[in-house]
Amino acid sequence: MIEISGVSKTFPARGKDAPVLALKDVDLRIEDGEFLTILGPSGCGKTTLLRMIAGLAEWDKGEITVNGTPVRGPGPDRAMVFQAFALMPWATVRDNTAFGLELRGVPKAQRRERADELLTLVGLKGFENRLPGQLSGGMQQRVGLARALAVDPEILLMDEPFGALDEQTRRLLQEELLLIWEKTRKTVIFITHSMEEAVLLGDRVALMSPRPGRILNITQVPLPRPRAAAVDQIEGSAEFAKITANLWGQLREMQTIRVHAGEEPAA
């Protein structure tokens, strides 16, 4: 279980720019095995919050705990999947997948076995010896997901992992991720700008406010699981349309308020 209590973060002034209050009094609880999606306007602090949970960024006030233990830095219980693929271009797909295991001193034969098992899981069997530059963007992101899963974390932190992909590849990887989650039941926190993606994947959708970011509300997603084999039916359902329309109404209202206040709307 992840608990975020009263977390705030201010980025210091740079040059003539004033300090930026990025997050203010964020409270959030994520249960074990939950798939939580986080939605909000650009610049609201979604990525900053995720990096804090990962132990990659500090905060000024409040506390973040994982299973009751305060987060003080990165740990083996958490793995992050970024929008940028961040693969080593000189290493094979297998070696990229096994990189975290190598850092932990896992013997080569075990690393190879685990990497090949996960590459099969993400649909990359037969590509083990390719270099990242020989793969499409969607295939590279599959390698990134396999690399995160290789260290068997309790928690997957996913920062818009499909945001840079074309629509067809994105939809395929959404289904792939649902299949993997249904098999592993890891805790997932998934950041997205897409209302449809947030609802399709999540058990709950946490909606964040414009900067300074805080949790405005959390929407339960009562759509049946498993979903991987029924994506088309789910997206065509009245319940799916109702939830996404409600989320869009809230996001649109945020943008309207910002424009009326003289701020630029989020991209």
N, C-alpha and C positions, 0 to 999 in steps of 0.2 A: 504493500500500500504506500502511496506517495501522498504526503500532506504538505501543502504550501500555506503558510500562515503569516498574514500581514507583511508580505514581501514588497519592498519598494526599492527602486534603483534610479539614481541620478547620474548621468554622464557629465563629467566636468567640462567647464568652459574650454573652448579652443579658439585661440586668437581673439577676435572681436565677438565671437558667438557666445551667447549666454549658456549657462548649464542647461541640460535637457533632462527633465523629469520623465523617464521612460515608463516606469511602472509605479503604481501607487496602491498599497494595501491590497495586494492580490491574495485571495483566499481560494484554495481549490483542493479537492481530495479526489484521488484516482484509486479505484479499487484494484486488487490483484486480478489479472486476467481481463481487465476492461480494455476496450478499444475506444479511447476518447479522441475526438477531433476538436481542434481549436480553430475558430474562424474569427476574423476581424479585419478592419481596414488596414491598409498599408501603413507601416510606421507605428503600430499600436504596441509593439513590444513582444510579439509572439515568439520570434526567434530568440530574443534576449531571454525570455522566460524558459524556453527549451534548453538553451545553453546553461542556464543556472541549474536546472534539474540534472543535466549531464555532468555538472561540476566543472564546466569550462569557463564560467563567468561568475563573478562575485556580485553580491547585492549589499545594500546599505542597511536595511532593516528587515526584521522578520526571520523566519526559519523555514527551511525545506528539509524534510526527513523522508527516508526510504526505509520502510519497515521499522520505523522508530529510531533509526540512526541518522543523525544530522549529516547532511551533505557537506563535505569539506573539500571535495575535489572529485576527479573522475574515479570510477570504480568498475570492477568486473561485472557488477549487476546491471550496468547500463551500457547501451551501444547506440550510436547515432548514425543516421542515414541522412546525408545532405542532398540539397538540390543539385549542387555541383558534384560530379561523380567522384572526384578526388582519388582516382586510381593512379597507381605508379605506372607510367607509360612504358617503362623498360621491363616490367615483370609480366609474366603470363597471367592469364585469367585464374589459373589454379593458385599461383603464388600470391596474387592479390587477395584471393579469397582466404588463404591460409595465413595472411600476414599477422593478424592478431594472435593466432596460435603460436607462430614462430616467436613472437615477443614474449610469450609465456613459457617458452622452453619446451613445447610439445614436440616429441620426436617426429622426424620427417615422415616416416611411414604413416603415423597416425594423422599428421596434418594432411597428407595427400588423400587419405581415405575420407576424412571429414569434409575436405573441400569438394571432392568429387561427389559425395553424397548430397551436399547442398547445391552444387551446380546442377545436378539432376533435378532437385526439388524446384529450382527456379527456371527450369527449362533450357539449360545451357549445356546439357550433355553433348560431347563432341567438340566443344569449343575450349576445352581445358588448356590447350597449349597456344591459343591465340593471344595476341597482344591487344590491349584496350583500343588502340588505334585501328584495329581491324574489325571492330564491332560497331553496331549502330548505337545511338544514344540510349534506346530502350534496353539493349543488351548490356550496356555498361552499367545502367542503373540496377539491373538484375545482379550483376557482380557485386555492386555496392551493398545490396540487400543480403546476398549470400555471405559477404565478408562480415557484416554485422551479426548474422545468425551463427556464424562459425564459433564464436566465443561463448555461445549459449547464454546470452544475457537474460535476466528476468524481465528487463524493460527495454523496448525499442522506442527510440526518440527519432521521429521522422519529420524533417524540416522541408516541407513542400517537395518531396522527392520526385514527384511527377510534373512539377510546374514547368519545366523546360522542354517537355516532350510534346510531340504532335498528338492530336486528339485520339487517333486510332491506337497508338502505342500506349497512351495514358489509360484508355479504357481496358486494354488487355492487361496492363500491370495492376490496375485496380482489382480485376478478377483474380489475378495471380496472388496478390497480397491477401485477399479474402480467403483463398484456399490455404495459404500458408498459415494464416492466423487460426483458421478453423482446425488445423492439424496441431499447432503448437500452443495456442491459447496464451501467448505471452501478453504482458501488459504493453499496450501501444498508445503513445501520444503522438498524434499526427496533425501537423499544421498544414492548412490549405487556405487558398483564397476562393475556392469553389464551393458554393453552397451544396450543389449536387453531390460532389465528392464527399463533403463532410457528412451528409445524411446517409449516403450509400454505405460508407465504411463504418460509421460510428455507432456505439451504443448510446452515447450522449454527445451533444455538440455544445462546447463552451464558447460563448460569444463574448469577445473582448471589445471594450470601448476604444475610441480614438485616444491618442496619447494625452495624458498619461494612462497607460493601459491598466484596466482592472476587469474583473469578470462581471459583466453586466447580468447575465443569466445563463442557465444551463437548460438545454432542451433535451428531453428524453426522446429516443428514437425507437418507437415500439414496432419496428418492422421485423418480421420473423427471420431467424437464423436457422440453418446456414443460408448465406446469400449468394455465394459464388456461382452456384448453378442457376440462379433465378434473377440475375441482374436486370434483364429486360423487363420481366414482370414487375419487379420492385419499382423500377424507374417509371413504369407506366401506371402505377397505382395512384389512387386518389390521396392516400395517406402521404406518400412521398411528395406529391405536388403541394399538399397543404403545408407540410413542414418546411419545404424549401421556400415557398411563398412567404411564410411567416418570417423566416430568417432574412430574406431579401427585403422585406418591409422594414425590418429593424436596421439593416445596413444602409438602406436608402435614406432613412430618417437621419442617421448619423451624418451622412454626406451632406444632406440638405442643411442641417444645423451648422456644419463647418463652413459651408459656402456663405450662409447668411451672416456668419460671424467674421467673414473676411478672410478665411483660411482657404488654401488651395485644397480641392478634393483629393482624396487618395487615388493613386494610380490603380 
